Amino acid sequence: MAKRDQRRQELINATISVVAAHGYSETTVSRVAKEAGLSLGLMHFYFKSKDHLFEETLRHLSEEYDLVWQAAIREFDGSAPRRLIGMIYAFFDRKVFSHERLAVWFAFWADAKLRDRFRRDVVKTEQRYSRAIMQTVREISAETKLDKAHGDLIATSLISMIDGFWLQFMINPQAATRNRAISSCLSFLRLTLPDLAAVWDAEAKSIAQKRPRKKISAAA
């Protein structure tokens, strides 16, 4: 990584840490510079304002998540049910399902001025992943002879469930585990799409046997 890119990344990482610790309103360029161990002058060289810095931080998180999403889709390549499992894993990957990163997303959604300022890019990101889940569940519904309205209700409920786990982890990170979130989503699919119970059960068994049931710390 070039020195310039490295410095920019250090400042973005520092922004994530400062927002998680102090909230967006108390995040200042001087605090970010101090967290990154850089001078305020150097900070202004890379980012002209707090808005510019936060915009680039949101863009970085979106790109980071997209890499995780694509990797999960490749890992679970194949049938629509497997792709859906990959999507669920992506939402709870340790690279994105962390207290600091969620703090930035929730800071955005909680601040009306931020939503107005950065709505287009962030909403576009949210809609892309929700649409992917919806389309995949529709494909599964067609394969299992389930009517479209029922399938759409399952997809909407699953998306809301995922959002709920993100919020739960944000409120009480010490009590949350990614495996619990994933297992709960798979249990929901088993109940609502019982024709594919064997698929959901096999992955749930894989979680229990192969994936560490590690509690995620607030600093993860």
C-alpha positions in Angstrom: 0.0 0.0 0.0 1.3 3.4 -1.0 2.2 5.8 1.9 -0.6 8.2 1.0 -3.2 5.3 0.9 -1.8 4.0 4.2 -2.3 7.4 5.9 -5.8 7.7 4.6 -6.6 4.2 5.9 -5.1 5.1 9.3 -7.4 8.1 9.5 -10.5 6.1 8.4 -9.7 3.5 11.1 -9.2 6.2 13.7 -12.6 7.7 12.7 -14.3 4.4 13.2 -12.7 4.1 16.7 -13.6 7.7 17.7 -17.2 7.4 16.5 -17.6 4.1 18.5 -16.1 5.7 21.6 -17.7 9.2 21.5 -20.5 9.2 18.9 -20.7 11.2 15.7 -21.5 14.6 17.3 -18.4 14.4 19.6 -16.1 13.2 16.8 -13.8 16.0 15.8 -10.9 16.1 13.3 -8.5 16.8 16.2 -9.7 13.7 18.0 -9.3 11.6 14.9 -5.8 13.0 14.2 -4.8 12.2 17.8 -6.2 8.7 17.6 -4.3 8.1 14.4 -1.1 9.6 15.9 -0.9 12.2 13.1 -0.8 16.0 13.2 -3.9 18.1 12.6 -2.2 19.6 9.5 -1.6 16.2 8.0 -5.2 15.3 8.8 -6.4 18.3 6.8 -4.1 17.4 3.9 -5.9 14.1 3.4 -9.5 15.2 4.4 -10.6 18.7 4.1 -13.5 18.4 6.6 -15.3 16.2 9.0 -18.0 15.6 6.4 -15.4 14.5 3.9 -13.8 12.1 6.4 -17.1 10.6 7.4 -18.2 10.2 3.8 -15.0 8.3 3.0 -15.4 6.2 6.2 -18.9 5.1 5.1 -17.6 4.4 1.6 -14.8 2.3 3.1 -17.3 0.3 5.3 -19.5 -0.3 2.3 -16.6 -1.6 0.2 -15.3 -3.7 3.1 -18.7 -5.3 3.4 -19.0 -5.9 -0.3 -15.7 -7.9 -0.2 -17.1 -10.0 2.7 -20.4 -10.5 0.8 -18.7 -11.6 -2.4 -16.4 -14.0 -0.5 -19.4 -15.6 1.2 -21.2 -16.0 -2.0 -18.2 -17.7 -3.6 -17.8 -20.0 -0.6 -21.5 -21.0 -0.7 -21.7 -21.1 -4.5 -24.3 -23.4 -5.9 -28.0 -23.7 -5.2 -30.2 -20.8 -4.0 -30.5 -22.2 -0.5 -26.7 -22.3 -0.2 -26.4 -18.7 -1.5 -28.9 -17.6 1.1 -26.8 -19.2 3.8 -23.7 -17.4 2.4 -25.6 -14.1 2.6 -26.5 -14.8 6.3 -22.9 -15.5 7.1 -21.8 -12.3 5.4 -24.1 -10.2 7.6 -22.4 -11.7 10.7 -18.8 -12.0 9.5 -16.4 -10.8 12.2 -14.9 -8.2 9.7 -18.2 -6.3 9.7 -20.2 -7.5 12.7 -18.1 -5.7 15.3 -19.1 -3.1 17.8 -17.0 -0.3 16.3 -18.3 -0.8 12.8 -21.9 -1.1 13.8 -21.5 2.1 15.9 -20.7 4.0 12.7 -23.7 2.6 10.8 -26.0 3.3 13.8 -24.6 6.8 14.1 -25.6 7.4 10.5 -29.2 6.1 11.0 -29.7 7.9 14.3 -28.8 11.4 13.0 -31.3 13.1 10.7 -28.7 15.5 9.3 -26.4 12.6 8.4 -29.2 10.7 6.8 -30.0 13.7 4.6 -26.3 14.2 3.7 -25.3 10.7 2.9 -28.6 9.0 2.3 -28.1 8.1 -1.4 -25.0 6.0 -1.1 -25.8 4.3 2.2 -29.4 3.5 1.2 -28.2 2.1 -2.1 -25.9 -0.3 -0.3 -28.6 -1.4 2.1 -31.1 -1.9 -0.7 -28.6 -4.0 -2.8 -28.2 -6.6 -0.1 -31.9 -6.7 0.9 -32.8 -7.1 -2.8 -30.4 -10.0 -3.1 -32.0 -11.8 -0.2 -35.5 -11.1 -1.6 -34.6 -12.4 -5.0 -32.9 -15.5 -3.6 -35.9 -16.3 -1.4 -38.2 -15.9 -4.4 -36.1 -18.4 -6.3 -36.3 -20.8 -3.4 -40.1 -20.2 -3.2 -40.5 -21.0 -6.9 -38.5 -24.2 -6.5 -40.6 -25.3 -3.5 -43.9 -24.3 -5.0 -44.5 -21.6 -2.4 -46.6 -18.6 -3.5 -44.7 -15.3 -4.1 -46.5 -13.4 -1.4 -45.5 -16.0 1.2 -41.9 -16.0 0.0 -41.7 -12.2 0.1 -43.0 -12.3 3.7 -40.2 -14.7 4.7 -37.6 -12.6 3.0 -38.8 -9.4 4.7 -39.0 -11.1 8.1 -35.4 -12.5 7.6 -34.1 -9.1 6.8 -35.8 -7.6 9.9 -34.4 -10.4 12.0 -30.8 -9.7 10.8 -31.3 -6.0 11.5 -32.6 -6.9 15.0 -29.4 -8.9 15.8 -27.3 -6.0 14.6 -29.2 -3.7 17.0 -29.0 -6.3 19.8 -25.3 -6.6 19.4 -24.9 -2.8 19.5 -26.9 -2.5 22.7 -25.4 -5.5 24.5 -22.2 -6.8 22.7 -21.0 -8.9 25.6 -24.1 -11.1 25.4 -24.1 -11.6 21.6 -22.4 -14.3 19.5 -22.4 -14.5 15.7 -23.1 -18.2 15.9 -26.3 -17.6 17.8 -27.4 -15.1 15.2 -26.6 -17.4 12.3 -28.3 -20.4 14.0 -31.4 -18.4 14.8 -31.7 -17.3 11.2 -31.3 -20.9 10.1 -33.9 -22.0 12.6 -36.3 -19.4 11.2 -35.7 -20.7 7.7 -36.3 -24.3 8.9 -39.7 -23.3 10.3 -40.8 -21.2 7.3 -39.2 -23.3 4.5 -39.6 -26.9 6.0 -39.1 -28.5 2.6 -35.4 -27.6 2.8 -35.0 -28.6 6.5 -32.1 -30.9 5.6 -30.2 -28.0 4.1 -30.7 -25.7 7.1 -30.0 -28.5 9.6 -26.8 -29.5 7.8 -25.4 -26.0 8.1 -26.6 -25.6 11.7 -24.7 -28.8 12.5 -21.6 -27.5 10.7 -21.7 -24.4 12.9 -21.9 -26.5 16.1 -19.1 -28.8 15.0 -16.6 -26.8 13.0 -17.1 -23.1 13.9 -15.9 -21.8 17.3 -18.7 -20.6 19.5 -16.7 -17.6 20.5 -18.3 -14.6 22.2 -17.6 -11.4 20.3 -16.0 -8.7 22.4 -16.8 -5.0 22.1 -13.4 -4.5 20.5 -13.8 -7.2 17.9 
